[in-house]
Amino acid sequence: MEEVRNVKAPRSEADRAKAGAKAGVKDTRNTGPGRLLIAVYAVFAISATARAGYQILTKFSEAPLAYLLSAFAALVYVVATVSLAKPGRTWFKISLAAVLVELVGVLVVGALSVFDSVAFPHETVWSLFGRGYAFIPLLLPVLGLVWLYRRRPNQQ
């Protein structure tokens, strides 16, 4: 005799979160060392936004590419900060995308600023692999990816 299961699959993010809470599974991405990671991202979001805003408002004609890249970096840091702080699979995917974009940005802009310094007459957050910020922009996405890997939803 076969039993028929009458179990509904969770449909929305909120339903999945409730199902996870019932099963005793917690999203721990924004706890413990994750809070420190979020705090560092928040500091970079604020500082990169302020720097890019100042550069665009006062000296945009001197190095438009560099200043637009600074603004893009600021946006990436804001998205990473918010998404790391939010629970759920959707926010995990957004975090992963933001941190990957950050890593690619640091590597590409860092390499371009070394090999084609004429294109970057002024530094961005990601120039020279984040040298102006003690290479934290290079280290931060690596730490972020490690943290996200350890806190991925499938593991919990």
Disulfide bonds with the S-S distance in Angstrom:
none
